[in-house]
Amino acid sequence: MIASTIASKIAIVDYGAGNLNSVKKAFDYLGAEVVVTTQPEIVATAEKIVLPGVGHFSALGGLDNTGLRDSVLQGANSGKPFLGICLGMQWLFEGSDEAPEFAGAEFSRADAVRFPLP
């Protein structure tokens, strides 16, 4: 049963640009213990981290403005399970051609780019 395999505390990072309700509802349905948070201290103590996001790559600047960037990076670098959804996944790259002035997490040595259109 899926619900019984997810029992640890999961921090859903709220930096002002995410589909938070949908993500929380999905984890609630699975019976997971989740918290939606804007607080770096809670992200730092969570067992798992989810970084959702919707919109333009520049919205990830909210991580810098709130102090969340460091706590998310520390958690991911320490080996905590990390799930990036939409912008959260793009954040794993060095940056994006959509907003080159904003730095990503640099887990991948490439930029997020658009798929070429036919």
N, C-alpha and C positions, 0 to 999 in steps of 0.2 A: 504494500500500500504506500503510495507516494507521500501522503500526509505524515506518516510516522517517521519518514526519513529526514524531515526538515524540522528540527526542534531547537536549534540554537538561535541566539539573538542576531538579528540582521538589521543593519543601519541602512535606511534608504535616505540618501543625501539630498537635501532640499537646498539648492543654491539659486532658486528662483526661476528655473526654466525646465520643468520636468512634468511628466505625466504621472504624478505621484499617486493620485487616487487609483488609477488603473493598476499600477504596480503593487500598491499596498493590498488592494482587493484580491489580486492573484495570490499573494503570499498568505493572506488571511484564509483564503479558500483551502490552501494546502495545510493549514494549521501551524504555520510558522510564527515564531515570536519576532515581530518586526516593530521598528520605531522609525517614524519619519522625523528627521532632525536637521536643524541648521547649526548645531553645536559641534565644533571640532572634537571636544572631549568625549562626546558620545560615540562619534565615528571611531575615535582612537581605541575605545574599549569594546567595540562590537566584535563579534567573532567573524562576521561576513559583511561585505560592503556592496551596496547596489548604487550605481550612479546612472539614473535615468536622465533623459533630456529630450527636448523638442525644440526645433528652430535652427537658428543660424549659429555657426561655430563660435561667434563672439559672445554668445550667451554664457559660455564656459568661463568668461571673465568673472562671473559671480562666485566661482570657487576662490579666486584671489581676493575678492572684496570681502569675503566672510571669514577668511582664515581656514576654510575647509580644504584647500588644495594640499597643504602639508599633511594634514591628518589622513586624507585619502591616499596620498602617495606613500606615506609611512606604512599604512595598513597593507596596501598592495605589495610594496617592496618586502614586507615581512613574511609574505606568503599567505596572508589571509585570502580566502576565496573572494574574488572580485567579479562583479557582473556589470558591464557597461551596456546600456541600452540606448540606441540611437546616438545622440551626441556623446553619451557616456562612453560608447565604444570608439567614436572618432577621437575622443580625448586621449586615448592610448597612443596615438600617433604623435610625431614631433609637432605637427601643426596641421593647418588646412589651407588649401588654396582659396577657400571661401573667405578667410579672415587671417591673412598671413601675420598680422601684428599680434595675434594671440598665440601663446605657446601651449602645446599639448604636454602630456605627461612624459613623452619620449620613450615609451616602452617599445615602440616600433620605429626604426630608423627610416621613416618615410612620412609623407604628408597624406592626409585624407584628400582625395581628389574625386571629381565627378566621373561617373562612367561615361565613356565616349558615346555620343549618340550616332546612330547610323546616318 
